[in-house]
Amino acid sequence: MARSVKCLKQGVESQGLDNPPFPGPKGQFIYENISQQAWQEWLNMQTMIINEQRLASFDPKAKKLIEEEREKFLFSGGFETPEGYVPQKD
């Protein structure tokens, strides 16, 4: 049976993640407070940020930027798509 959480991003009760997305306190916090849908939305945004800004995932500065953007997207607001981003046309 799927577990549900009161998603801090969406503000509604929704299906929670199956496991913490990564180890440590922040991964546990996300597991307890973010829905599967909101996490998937974040993963899509993360991919966009990495691609648009041509980030290397092993670069410590890139990791820090991704963490900061994740916090904005999921919890505090103020997230903006990268400058120059043009959505794909279907």
C-alpha positions as CSV (number, residue, x, y, z in Angstrom):
1,M,0.0,0.0,0.0
2,A,1.3,3.4,-0.9
3,R,2.1,5.9,1.8
4,S,0.8,9.4,1.7
5,V,2.3,12.7,2.9
6,K,1.1,16.2,3.3
7,C,3.3,17.6,0.5
8,L,5.0,20.9,1.4
9,K,5.4,21.8,-2.3
10,Q,1.8,21.1,-3.4
11,G,0.0,21.7,-0.1
12,V,-2.1,18.6,-0.4
13,E,-2.1,15.0,0.8
14,S,-0.5,12.9,-1.9
15,Q,1.4,9.7,-2.5
16,G,4.8,9.8,-0.9
17,L,8.1,8.6,-2.1
18,D,9.0,4.9,-1.7
19,N,12.4,5.7,-0.2
20,P,14.5,8.7,0.7
21,P,15.9,10.1,-2.5
22,F,19.4,10.2,-1.0
23,P,21.0,9.5,2.4
24,G,21.2,11.9,5.3
25,P,18.8,14.2,7.1
26,K,17.8,16.2,4.0
27,G,16.9,13.1,2.1
28,Q,14.8,11.9,5.1
29,F,13.1,15.3,5.3
30,I,12.2,15.2,1.6
31,Y,11.0,11.6,2.0
32,E,8.7,12.7,4.9
33,N,7.4,15.9,3.3
34,I,7.4,15.7,-0.5
35,S,5.1,13.8,-2.8
36,Q,6.2,11.6,-5.7
37,Q,4.7,14.0,-8.2
38,A,6.5,17.0,-6.7
39,W,9.8,15.0,-6.6
40,Q,9.4,14.1,-10.3
41,E,8.7,17.7,-11.2
42,W,11.9,18.6,-9.4
43,L,13.9,15.9,-11.2
44,N,12.7,17.4,-14.5
45,M,13.7,20.9,-13.4
46,Q,17.1,19.6,-12.2
47,T,17.7,18.0,-15.6
48,M,16.8,21.3,-17.3
49,I,19.2,23.2,-15.0
50,I,22.0,20.8,-15.7
51,N,21.5,21.0,-19.4
52,E,20.8,24.7,-19.8
53,Q,23.7,25.7,-17.6
54,R,26.0,22.9,-18.9
55,L,26.8,21.8,-15.4
56,A,29.1,18.9,-14.6
57,S,27.5,16.8,-11.9
58,F,30.8,16.0,-10.2
59,D,31.7,19.7,-9.8
60,P,31.2,20.9,-6.2
61,K,30.0,24.3,-7.3
62,A,27.4,22.6,-9.6
63,K,26.3,20.4,-6.7
64,K,25.8,23.4,-4.4
65,L,23.8,25.3,-7.1
66,I,21.6,22.2,-7.6
67,E,21.0,22.0,-3.8
68,E,20.1,25.7,-3.6
69,E,17.7,25.4,-6.6
70,R,16.1,22.3,-5.1
71,E,15.5,24.1,-1.9
72,K,13.8,27.0,-3.7
73,F,11.8,24.7,-5.9
74,L,10.5,22.4,-3.2
75,F,10.3,24.6,-0.1
76,S,10.9,28.3,-0.2
77,G,9.8,29.6,-3.6
78,G,11.7,31.9,-5.8
79,F,12.7,29.2,-8.3
80,E,13.1,30.6,-11.8
81,T,13.9,28.7,-15.0
82,P,17.4,29.3,-16.3
83,E,17.9,32.4,-18.4
84,G,17.4,31.7,-22.1
85,Y,15.4,28.5,-21.5
86,V,13.0,27.8,-24.3
87,P,10.5,24.9,-23.7
88,Q,10.4,22.2,-26.3
89,K,7.4,22.3,-28.7
90,D,5.4,19.1,-28.9
